[in-house]
Amino acid sequence: MRRVSTVISFVAVLLMGVGFMGTFVFGTLPALPGEAALSPHRLVTFAHTSWGLWAMSAGILLLALLPALRVLLAIILFFYKKDYLDVGTGLIVLLELVVSMHMGGH
């Protein structure tokens, strides 16, 4: 699980770095104040954005989803070990993460 977290963190930081350098080199930095990051919907649809802003937003989204992914992987691991108490605990933590992400968006 630590390897997965390390790889995802590395990819996220790489995306953010490449995106920043791309916007810096090509001079397409967004005006401030402006949209800080693209919404997940705009990330999927590639809606009229520069690739640099898209890469930075994808990196931010990966880092934001990493805790939920780690909990999900732990739940799967506990399930295969037949440790159902920890599976239940993991499900409660995952539910709390999902609710906090949803509530934070409003």
N, C-alpha and C positions, 0 to 999 in steps of 0.2 A: 504494500500500500504506500510505503514511503517513496518507492521509485515512481509510482504513478503520480503522486503529488509533486515530486521533483520535476518530472518531465512536463507536466501541465504548467507548473510555475515557470519553467524555463521557456516554454513555447509562448506563454502569455507575455513575459517580459520581452522576449524577442520580437513578438508582434508589436508591442507598444514602442520599442526602440526603433524598429524599421519604419513604423508608421510616423513616428515623430521626425525621424531623419528625412523621410519622404516629404512631409509637409514643410519642413524647414528648408530643404534644398529647392523644392519647386515653388516655394513662396505661397502656399495655399493655406496658411494658418488661419483658422477661423477668427473672426473679430470677437473681442471681449467687450462686454459680456455676451456670451453666446451659448449655444448648445454644447454642454461639456462632453457628452458621448452620445452615440447613436442608440436609439432604442433597439431592442432585440428584433422587432419587426423590420426596421429599416436595415439592420445588419443582414437579415435573410434575403430581403428583396433588392439589395444594392441600390436603394433609391437615391439617385442624383447626389452622390457623395464622392469625395476624392478617395483614392485607395488608401492614402495615409490615415485619414480620419477613420476609415473602415477598419484598418489594422489596429489602430490604437483602441477603438471601441471593442473589437473582438478580444483583445488582450485583457481589457478591464472586465469584460463579461466572464472570461475564463477564470480570472482570479476571484470574481464574486461567487461563481458557482462551485469553486473548489471545496469549500467546507461541506456542502451538501453531497458532493460526489464522494468525499472521504467517508461520510457517515453511511452512504448507500453501499459502498464497498465493504465497510465493516459489518453491516447487516448481512450481506451475502456471505461473508466469511463466517460469522457466527451461526448462520443457518446451516452451512455445510458441516460445522463442528457440532451441530445439534445442541447449541447453547441458547435455548429459547428465551431464557430470562434476558440475556443480552440482546437478542433479536428484538424483544419487546421494548427494551430501553432504547435501542437504536431507532426504532420506529417512532417513539415519542420524541426523541431529539430531532429526527428528520421532519416530523410534523411541526415542531416548534420552529425549525429553520424556514420551512416553507411559509408558515404563517407570518413570521417576522419579515421575510422578503416581500410578501404580499402587502403587509401593512405598511412597510417602509415606502412602498411605491405610491401611496396615496397622500 
